[in-house]
Amino acid sequence: MTYDHTRTFPVHGNHPKEKNFQPLSWPPNKEPRSIVTYEKLAHAVQVYPRPKGGAAHFFNPLPRLIMLLRAIPEDVPVMVPSHQASDEMIDYLVTIGLIKERSRVIPWKGLEGITYYAKTLYYVGELGNGPGTMGKWDSLKVEHCSWALALPRTELQAVLTSTFVQQSDRLRVMVVHRSDATQQRRMASNHDELMAKLKLALPNCTVDVFIGKDYDLAQTIARFNEADVVIATHGAALSFIPFIRPGRAVIEIGYQKFGPGRGMPFPLSFYYAVAVSVGVKYYFSMGDGAYIGQTKLDVDDVVQLATWAVGNMTIWPMGSTSETTDLDTHVLGA
């Protein structure tokens, strides 16, 4: 929770029409057990700051951290949740030079009874109270998720595609296989059939598989950088859409069933919004399954979408990068 002397702000950025998420009165019920004081501090502690069973909820609001790092003075320490995904990301940002010294990062380890005080606090959110919001704290009436269109996601994309160099003379189609998912949730039950038909339909493309457990974060970023078309059932791997170059494509496979024992309804807008916000073309195919359990793909439909996606783009010139490529020139069609 972020607060000043009179108000408390939710880390979720915005919660339209939800009264219990508006700025609250201070003080809280209990005094903090320990206070750590800084002259200046930035924080990137968001909803689900310590994810369990997957890191999608860390990567989805990650653009906030990138924007902080690119906007605030370099002498301001930054508080970031500490877990495997965030630790690997910080290591990666140090490697590419966005963070000069790892000691700048303050690991936030959860509810440990510490209150962090700063005379100047930096954080990224969409909350605002002024003429633009007609005196209200709801800045975005149409968005209910911290990873929807408002996030500065192109900042993240620019950073994480900055090291890519085109080294192949073939378009690459990458299929995410959720064989490593908890209880094989949304794993494609007919994955092998899909792979066989894709290779037949796209003989001039490289068609390969991505299984998350086989790659560390730097390798994952590289795999998504080089992919021209990514095919995935709904899941954590789609939080890597900002790792894809602009003008490329993603095919998301949804599910129809939900309810007791099957999990939540399919959230169509989640990754559609992510793709749109970073200039990645979005295609959708409905599978037969639920949030919990395996998914049977409509293989012919997915292959048709992949054929359209491939036919709607050209390969980047050999040796080109995100900085040297004219994205408008190398994207065909609307």
C-alpha positions in Angstrom: 0.0 0.0 0.0 1.3 3.5 -0.9 0.2 6.4 1.2 0.9 10.0 2.3 -0.3 11.8 5.4 -3.9 11.9 4.3 -4.5 9.3 1.6 -3.8 5.7 0.7 -3.4 4.6 -2.9 -3.9 1.1 -4.2 -1.0 -0.5 -6.1 -3.4 -1.7 -8.8 -3.2 1.6 -10.6 -7.0 2.0 -11.2 -10.2 0.4 -10.0 -13.1 2.3 -11.7 -16.3 2.4 -9.9 -15.1 0.3 -6.9 -15.5 2.5 -3.9 -13.3 0.4 -1.7 -10.4 1.0 -4.0 -10.5 4.8 -3.7 -8.0 6.7 -1.6 -8.7 6.0 2.0 -8.2 7.9 5.3 -5.0 7.6 7.4 -3.8 6.4 9.9 -4.0 2.6 9.7 -5.1 0.5 12.7 -1.7 -0.5 13.8 1.7 1.2 14.0 4.5 -0.3 11.9 7.0 -2.5 13.8 9.9 -1.0 11.8 10.5 2.1 9.6 13.2 2.4 7.0 13.8 5.9 5.8 15.0 7.2 2.4 15.4 10.7 1.0 14.2 9.4 -2.4 12.7 6.1 -3.3 10.9 4.5 -6.3 8.7 1.4 -6.0 7.4 -1.1 -8.5 5.5 -3.3 -6.1 2.3 -4.2 -7.9 -0.7 -6.6 -7.6 0.4 -10.2 -7.0 3.9 -9.0 -6.1 5.0 -12.5 -5.2 3.4 -14.8 -7.7 2.8 -18.4 -7.0 2.8 -21.1 -9.7 3.8 -18.7 -12.4 5.2 -15.2 -13.1 2.6 -13.8 -15.5 1.4 -11.3 -12.8 4.9 -10.0 -12.5 5.5 -9.6 -16.3 2.1 -8.0 -17.0 2.7 -4.8 -15.0 6.5 -4.9 -15.7 6.3 -1.8 -18.0 5.8 0.3 -14.9 9.3 -0.7 -13.7 10.9 0.0 -17.1 9.2 3.5 -17.2 10.5 4.3 -13.8 14.1 3.3 -14.7 14.0 5.4 -17.8 12.4 8.4 -16.3 13.8 9.0 -12.8 17.3 10.1 -11.7 19.9 7.2 -11.6 20.6 7.9 -7.9 17.1 6.9 -6.8 16.9 3.4 -5.4 14.0 1.2 -6.7 12.1 -1.3 -4.6 11.1 -4.4 -6.5 9.4 -7.6 -5.3 12.0 -10.4 -4.7 11.3 -13.7 -6.4 12.8 -15.8 -9.1 11.2 -14.0 -12.1 12.0 -10.5 -10.8 15.5 -11.4 -9.8 16.2 -12.8 -13.3 14.8 -9.7 -14.8 16.9 -7.4 -12.7 20.0 -9.4 -13.7 19.0 -9.0 -17.3 18.5 -5.2 -17.0 21.9 -4.9 -15.4 23.4 -6.9 -18.2 22.0 -4.6 -20.9 22.9 -1.5 -18.9 19.5 -0.1 -18.0 20.4 -0.6 -14.3 24.0 0.5 -13.7 24.5 -1.1 -10.3 22.4 -4.0 -8.9 22.8 -2.4 -5.4 20.3 0.2 -6.6 17.5 -2.3 -6.4 15.9 -2.8 -3.0 14.3 -6.3 -2.7 10.8 -6.2 -1.2 10.1 -9.6 0.4 6.5 -9.2 1.4 4.6 -8.4 4.5 7.6 -8.4 6.9 6.4 -5.6 9.2 8.5 -2.9 7.6 7.2 0.5 6.5 9.4 2.3 4.0 9.3 6.1 4.3 10.7 8.5 1.7 10.5 12.3 1.5 10.1 11.9 -2.3 8.4 8.8 -3.7 8.2 7.8 -7.4 5.8 5.3 -8.7 3.9 4.7 -11.9 0.1 4.5 -12.0 -2.9 5.9 -13.8 -4.6 7.5 -10.8 -5.1 11.2 -11.0 -7.2 13.9 -9.4 -7.7 17.0 -11.5 -9.5 18.7 -14.4 -8.7 15.8 -16.7 -10.6 13.4 -14.5 -13.2 15.9 -13.4 -12.0 15.8 -9.8 -12.3 12.1 -9.5 -9.7 9.4 -8.8 -10.9 7.2 -11.7 -8.6 8.1 -14.6 -9.6 5.3 -16.9 -13.3 4.3 -16.7 -13.0 1.5 -19.3 -10.1 -0.4 -17.8 -10.2 -2.8 -14.9 -6.7 -4.5 -15.1 -3.3 -3.2 -14.3 -1.9 -4.6 -17.5 -4.5 -3.2 -19.9 -3.9 -0.5 -22.6 -2.8 2.3 -20.3 0.5 0.8 -19.4 3.6 2.2 -21.1 4.2 -1.2 -22.7 6.1 0.1 -25.7 8.8 1.2 -23.3 9.2 -2.4 -22.2 9.2 -3.6 -25.8 11.8 -1.1 -26.8 14.2 -2.2 -24.1 13.7 -6.0 -24.4 14.0 -6.1 -28.3 17.0 -3.7 -28.3 19.6 -6.5 -28.6 17.8 -8.4 -31.4 19.6 -8.9 -34.7 17.9 -10.7 -37.6 20.0 -13.8 -38.4 17.6 -16.0 -40.3 16.4 -15.9 -43.9 13.1 -17.7 -43.0 10.1 -16.6 -41.0 9.9 -18.4 -37.7 6.7 -19.8 -36.2 7.0 -20.7 -32.5 4.4 -22.9 -30.8 4.2 -22.7 -27.0 3.7 -26.1 -25.5 2.3 -26.1 -22.0 3.6 -29.5 -21.1 5.3 -27.9 -18.1 2.1 -26.3 -16.7 0.7 -27.1 -13.3 -1.5 -30.2 -13.8 -1.0 -29.7 -17.6 -3.5 -26.9 -17.5 -4.5 -25.8 -21.0 -1.8 -28.0 -22.5 -2.8 -28.8 -26.1 -3.9 -32.4 -26.1 -3.3 -32.6 -29.9 -0.1 -30.6 -30.0 1.7 -33.2 -32.2 -1.1 -33.0 -34.8 -0.7 -29.2 -34.9 3.0 -29.3 -35.4 2.7 -31.8 -38.2 0.1 -29.7 -40.1 1.9 -26.4 -39.6 5.1 -27.9 -41.1 3.1 -29.1 -44.1 1.3 -25.8 -44.6 4.3 -23.6 -44.1 7.2 -25.3 -45.8 9.2 -22.1 -46.2 9.0 -21.2 -42.5 10.9 -22.6 -39.5 8.3 -24.1 -37.1 9.6 -25.0 -33.7 8.4 -25.4 -30.0 8.9 -23.4 -26.9 8.6 -25.0 -23.4 9.1 -22.5 -20.7 11.0 -24.7 -18.2 13.8 -25.3 -20.8 14.9 -21.6 -20.8 16.0 -19.0 -18.4 14.7 -15.4 -18.8 17.4 -14.1 -21.1 16.9 -17.1 -23.4 13.1 -16.6 -23.2 13.5 -13.0 -24.3 15.7 -14.1 -27.2 13.2 -16.8 -28.4 10.3 -14.4 -28.4 12.4 -11.7 -30.1 13.2 -14.0 -33.0 9.7 -15.3 -33.4 7.6 -13.9 -36.3 4.4 -15.7 -35.2 3.8 -17.0 -31.7 1.0 -19.6 -31.1 -0.1 -20.3 -27.5 -3.1 -21.3 -25.5 -4.1 -18.8 -22.9 -1.5 -18.7 -20.2 1.6 -17.1 -18.7 3.7 -17.3 -21.9 1.4 -14.7 -23.5 2.7 -12.2 -20.9 5.8 -12.2 -23.0 4.0 -10.6 -26.0 6.0 -7.3 -25.3 9.1 -9.4 -26.0 7.9 -9.8 -29.6 8.9 -7.2 -32.2 6.3 -4.8 -33.6 4.6 -5.9 -36.8 4.9 -9.6 -35.9 1.8 -11.7 -34.9 0.4 -13.8 -32.0 -2.3 -16.5 -32.2 -4.1 -17.0 -28.8 -6.1 -20.2 -28.3 -9.0 -19.8 -25.8 -11.3 -22.2 -24.0 -15.1 -22.5 -23.8 -15.9 -24.1 -20.5 -15.8 -22.6 -16.9 -17.4 -23.1 -13.6 -16.9 -25.3 -10.5 -13.9 -27.6 -11.1 -13.1 -25.9 -14.4 -11.9 -22.4 -13.3 -12.7 -18.9 -14.5 -14.2 -17.8 -17.8 -11.9 -17.1 -20.7 -10.6 -13.5 -20.4 -10.5 -12.5 -24.1 -9.5 -8.9 -23.6 -6.4 -9.6 -21.5 -3.8 -10.4 -24.1 -5.6 -8.8 -27.0 -5.0 -5.5 -25.2 -1.3 -6.4 -24.7 -0.9 -7.2 -28.4 -2.6 -4.1 -29.6 -0.6 -1.9 -27.3 2.7 -3.1 -28.8 1.8 -3.3 -32.5 1.7 -7.1 -32.6 -1.1 -8.5 -34.8 -3.6 -10.6 -32.8 -5.4 -13.7 -34.1 -7.7 -15.9 -32.0 -8.9 -19.5 -32.2 -11.3 -21.1 -29.8 -10.3 -24.5 -28.4 -12.3 -27.1 -26.6 -11.4 -27.1 -22.9 -11.4 -25.0 -19.7 -9.0 -23.0 -17.5 -8.3 -26.3 -15.6 -7.5 -29.3 -17.7 -6.1 -29.9 -21.2 -7.4 -28.1 -24.3 -8.1 -29.7 -27.7 -7.2 -27.3 -30.4 -9.1 -26.7 -33.6 -6.0 -27.6 -35.6 -7.3 -26.6 -39.0 -8.4 -23.2 -37.7 -5.0 -22.5 -36.1 -3.2 -23.6 -39.2 -5.3 -21.3 -41.3 -4.7 -18.4 -39.0 -0.9 -19.1 -39.1 -1.0 -19.1 -42.9 -2.8 -15.8 -42.9 -0.3 -14.3 -40.4 2.7 -15.5 -42.3 1.2 -14.2 -45.6 0.6 -10.8 -44.0 4.3 -10.0 -43.2 7.7 -10.0 -44.7 11.0 -11.1 -43.1 13.3 -8.5 -41.7 16.5 -8.1 -43.8 19.5 -10.0 -42.5 21.5 -8.1 -39.9 18.6 -5.6 -39.2 17.6 -4.5 -35.7 14.6 -2.8 -34.1 16.5 0.5 -34.5 17.5 0.1 -38.2 14.3 -1.5 -39.5 11.5 0.6 -41.0 8.6 -1.2 -39.4 6.0 0.3 -41.7 7.9 -0.9 -44.8 8.3 -4.4 -43.5 4.7 -5.0 -42.4 2.3 -5.8 -45.2 -1.5 -5.4 -45.0 -3.7 -3.7 -42.5 
